[in-house]
Amino acid sequence: MRSGMVLGDLRVQKLTRSGGGSSYTILGPDASVVGEADDFLREYDGRGTQKTYAYHLVDHLRWRQREQLTTETITLRDLHRYMGAVGANVAMPFGQPWRTPPKCPYNASALQVTASCLKGFYLHRSGLGVNPALGVALAVRRLPTRADRDRSLLGHTLTSVSANPLAPKSGPSRRHPKMLPDGAAVELLAAVTSARDKLVVTWLSDTALRVGGLAGLHLVDLHLRPDAGCGECKSPHLHVCHRPGNPNEAAAKTKPDWRFRDGVVSGGEIVRVSPAMISSYFEYMTTEYQSFASDHGMLLIQLFGLARGEPWTTDGVRGMLRRAGKKAALPGRIKPHAFRHTFTSAVLDASGGDLLVAKTAGNWSSVKTVDEIYGHPDLHSPEFISALRQVWGEEE
């Protein structure tokens, strides 16, 4: 617990809707809804952003409480101090770091989210007549960049775009993802013992599935025979469909339209399936799934405990991979998303650097994203070394 905070602190409350979805709000020490936070979060109801903003906002409100500030009295300088307290590089004294290890400081991505959340929250309150001076300070604009013009429908007419004075300065655009250790998939398959766990390792290794998409799969989403009834892919494939009402709360990140008609799923994200994936599926279905599964229709099930046979959660998948990595003596912590990075990088290498192939194989949002993350040369590749030697005059 943070110093200075007591039991009954502000907290995020999850609310389950009648349709199976979830909403998030913030409760005070007396379990009453914090009205100003709830009004802001309602704007994002039904979207994943709401949960993210709720946890970032509650942390800020706790800090504000400690600093004895309110929406009416807080200033732009105070918000910069808060950004410094959670890890941003600010040119001012900001006092004691707010978050303690292992959750401090925020990484670069979390700082960007925090800046967006705070700007949105205080602009929302300013629009209601609360602290209008802060609203003016936050509502700044800047000249558009080429990227801004490219994203806009009528980019050539742009004269200015909205800016965020709280956002930390961005560094180089190229990112370096965390890959799996060399040979990790083979080592993990040797370390796990159940058919379900082998299926998870194989399916993560041979696709760019996210853990939410994998844990959210239903049996009807799997078209593992050629020429499936959906007519959208002749080869074996699966459909990753966003279902906010899954009993294990697993949901796909992206939300393309999908439908279930005449017993056949179509739409969603279509992912090609390897022969090894099909083999692991049939081993799992004819053993553990057949023995324990109930009638929920989801792919991954729990194998032990009172909830045996019920849908397996994303936390369960992460825990299994973490334990398997330790058992296999692999360096670092094995995380599901590392499989996605490793798979996309391998496809890019195998395709000769074809960004479009890598984008399609990994269901990435754009070729630009793939280029920024993976489009860099291998410093040990023969082509790279040969190019350097030619520049150095060692080769003709």
Secondary structure, DSSP 8 states (H G I E B T S, - for coil): --TT--TT--EEEEEE-TTS-EEEEEE-TTS-B-HHHHHHHGGGTTSHHHHHHHHHHHHHHHHHHHTT--TTT--HHHHHHHHHHTT---SS---S-SS-TTS-S--HHHHHHHHHHHHHHHHHHHHTTSSHHHHHHH--EE---HHHHHHSTTGGG---EE--TTS-----S--------TTHHHHHHHH--SHHHHHHHHHHHSS---HHHHHT-BGGGEE-SSS-TT-S-SSSEEEE---TT-TT----SS---EEEETTEEEESEEEE--HHHHHHHHHHIIIIIHHH--TT-BS-B--SSTTTTSB--HHHHHHHHHHHHHHTT-SS---HHHHHHHHHHHHHHHTTS-HHHHHHHHT-S-HHHHHHHH-S--TTSHHHHHHHHHHTTS--
